[in-house]
Each structure stands twice: as structure tokens, then as C-alpha cells.
Amino acid sequence: MDLAKQQFRQLLNDARERLGLNPEAIDALTRGAQIARWRAGQRIFDASDTTDLVNFLVAGAVKVSCPTGEGAVCVQMVRPGQFFGLNWHSEPGQPRMFVASAFTDSVVAMLGSRHMARIMRALSPDAALQLFAYSWRALSGLLYEKCCLLDLDLRERLLHELGILARDFGALRADGSITVTLALTHADLGELAIASRAKVAGAMKLLERQGLVARDGRHLVLPARFFAGEHKHVDRLIRNGVALARRVA
């Protein structure tokens, strides 16, 4: 079996309890998947593309954005082991409404939506409901989070997004700090935090002076004091991020 398909199978196995997948479903998903490789910056799908494919990130990082009249809002920075595109149960032929681009060189497993529907029909009613509920929780959770961000000031929005980046793309260092393994620009952070690049640049300089953020080349470093619990609005998220970073380091 191709190495990427082996990785795909392993990631599905890791998430089987969360997704409600049984061994037969995992076998069917692995057999039916087409593996695509995307270079950093390549567009995986556009908002006007139809929802005929289900996408699962095997390796790399993918940025999912929602176009707006003045640009785009980054809805999610997808980590390996996640479905993305938010179209699991859409009628074929409907527009996606989102844009996905490879943020780094990425490997994506793609499945036809009809094939996915057949697999769901073969699941037990409880498992099918769990899989269906997972997709809607993922979508509603992202929308709820972005709406909540609008009530926070820019500093808090940045702290929130940095906590998520630490959770999903963090590597623990010997001194207890965490390096975000993605090379992020102020423009990237602006899409995540719903702010202009110029405003993000100023806010990040302030966070650096406060000792909450540092730079190591092109990578952000969150010092140990970032995780001290003083930022109550992201406290639980940050604790989860530290735990995950320790597991993947």
C-alpha cells in the first residue's frame, strides 16, 4: 500500500472513536481515497467549486477561508487528521462557499461524496448519527468561535488564535516554550484574528514587549509564561495545547 494511504488509514484509526468509524468503514475509506499532493500556496478548491469531493488532510497544513467583500477570513488552519471543506452531507453540485489552499506542502486524501454516502449507509444508525453529528459540530463550532471573537479586542483575539496554533502545530522546547511550526506572517495572523496586517503588526510588537511572544527566525515562539493561566479566556484551550505539544514533541 502507498505510504500516504497507510498514513491515511492510521489517522482514521486514531480518530475512529470520535468519528464513529468501524474497521469496515476505515477499509472502504482507504480503498476509495485518491491521494493528491499540493505545493504550498496552491488552491485546493474555490468557493464556486462544487461539493463533489470530501477532503481529509494526511500531511501538511491547509488554510480554509471564507471570502468577504474586502478579502477573506481564515476560518480554520487544518492540521493532519482532519476532514475539511465542511461539505460531508451537501447535495452534489452545490457550491462550497469556502476556499482551501495548501499552507505548506500537503498531502490530501479525496473521496467522492457519493462514496462517502454509501459508507455512511453501511454504518449502524448510531455510528452514522455520530459521524453526521461530528461534521455539524465541527462547522457550528468554527462559526460560533469566529462570532465570539468579534466581542474580543485584538490582543485577546491574537492570544486566542496563538493558543489554537500552539494546540494544533506546537512543538515543545526544552525551556517549556512552544514553537509554532508554521511560518506565519502578520497578514496570516490578520486573517485568523480578523484584523488588518498593520494592526496585527502593532499588536504583536506589544505582545513581544510584554514577553508573551518571541520569534525564532520565521517561527513564533510562545514562552512558558504564555501558558501561566493568566489569560483566562483561553486558559482551557492553552492547557489542551500544552498537553498536545508534549505528546507530539
Secondary structure, 3 states (H helix, E strand, C coil): CCHHHHHHHHHHHHCHHHHCCCHHHHHHHHHHCEEEEECCCCEEECCCCECCEEEEEEECCEEEEEEECCEEEEEEEECCCCEECCCCCCCCCCECCCEEEECCCEEEEEEEHHHHHHHHHHCCHHHHHHHHHHHHHHHHHHHHHHHHHCCCCHHHHHHHHHHHHHHHHEEECCCCCEEEEEECCHHHHHHHHCCCHHHHHHHHHHHHHCCCCEEECCEEEECHHHHCCCCHHHHHHHHHHHHHHHHHC
